[in-house]
Amino acid sequence: MKTKLRLLFIGAALFVIYVSYKILEPEFSRMKERSENSLRSRASDENYDTENHHRGKFDIDNGAQTHEATVKEGNVTINQVIDSMIERYSPYYGYKLNNTPWNIAAQWVEPRQIHPENAKELGAVLNAMAKGTITSADFGQKGTQLKLTLMIDDVQKVIFKPAWYPRDYIVTGTPYAGRDRHNAEIAAFHLGRILELRRTPLAIGRRLSIEKEILPAATARLKTTFFEKDGESCFYGRCLYCKGPDDGVCASHGIIEGTLVLWLPTDFKMTIHKHPWSRTYRDGVQAKWETDDAYCAKVKKVPKFNSGHQLLDIIDTSIFDYLIGNADRHHYETFENKEDSMLIILDNGKSFGNPGVDELTILAPLYQCCQIRASLWQKLLTLQDGILSKVLSGILANDPIAPVLTQPHLDALDRRLKTILDQIQACIAEVGTQAIVFESSIKGR
């Protein structure tokens, strides 16, 4: 028995070493090529503005700092990997489009992704969201949280989530406590891109003038929820928790900060599913998964989780949610009549509430099922050693409402990533390399 266990551990270790080398090899190759060709020519791209090489910064001169590093004997430093990834994932906001941004974004959506990998037009679509004219404003009636439904340029619907908290506010209480954090939607969107999940709707920060941009476009019913407090315009909209002025949000010097989330195309209708690892939301009452270590085996008896990709999508999302601290995934959505539909990672406002708390129960689908897609595991391995926080920080530095996250939240990402990788390693030790699933659907996701 001891010999068998030794062989299992040796096999798992060799497997990890091999996979780690294979996943880092492409990044190292890209960096080596850059070191040999320090000035990459982009003359072939007539849309590229060489004077705005660092992605068009909304006139904010606080972009990610370039790390000084050298290449010696063909070796690539961690800082070079970080710089490479920041360049790869930072949207170029000044890109010139040959179609409307809304048509482009609608054409991107497929059953297994909301946008393609490294879409060069992404920055331009985000820029249009951040600068387009608000032509209609109404309250969003669904959900528990205050939000507005806006139309941009009479064409594109977006959701506006207003700011409730300053960046350094720490939410305490239950894992799902507090109001939505608007900045969390932005960070979650870009984290999804880094992890190559691409299942989160486009999000970008924006500051709006209530008097000049919201009120002139507001519907009559939205206007009835406006009031004044301390000389500032405020509104409370309509939602489950929107009871009146006491639940309203106010401008500061006439400006209200928030996040815009792009509405998905209307021809992609959604089906809502109860999450098998949802919480009870009742004090002292635990869900079955919280008391049953064999719960995953019972989930797998349900046909839609017994085969196919839905269970793996749930595990992907649990890892994503653990990183961002989101313990509020009580339901999930898929595209209607799309058998290969992904789990769409919507509504991430209950994230980044408390950087000092790591809610391990969010990872229950991972540690109870002991399965993870090889592609996601490989990606997580490349983001160790502080790479994740630095790459995300570099990308977020150019958002219109930067800084998006405080340093404690960025540090928490690296700490939580280590916990995830430790848990995956524990699963490999427990069930062997079958914990790593080489499953693929459309575009490998």
Secondary structure, 3 states (H helix, E strand, C coil): CHHHHHHHHHHHHHHHHHHHHHHHHHHHHHHHHHHHCCCCCCCCCCCCCHHHCCCCCCCCCCCCCCCCCCCECCECCHHHHHHHHHHHHCCCCCCCCCCCHHHHHHHHCECCECCCCCCCCHHHHHHHHHHCCEEEEEECCCCCCCCEEEEECCCEEEEEEECCCCCCCCCCCCCCCCCCCHHHHHHHHHHHHHCCCCCCCCEEEEEEEHHHHHHHHECHHHHCCEEEECCEEEECCCCCCCCCHHHCEECECCEEEEEEEECCCCCCCEEEEECCCCCCCCCCCCCHHHCCCCHHHHHCCCHHHHCCCHHHHHHHHHHHHHHHCCCCCCEEEEECCCCCCCCECCCCCCCCCCCCCCCHHHHHHHHHHCCEEHHHHHHHHHCCCCHHHHHHHHHHCCCCCCCCCCHHHHHHHHHHHHHHHHHHHHHHHHHHHHHEECCCCHHHC
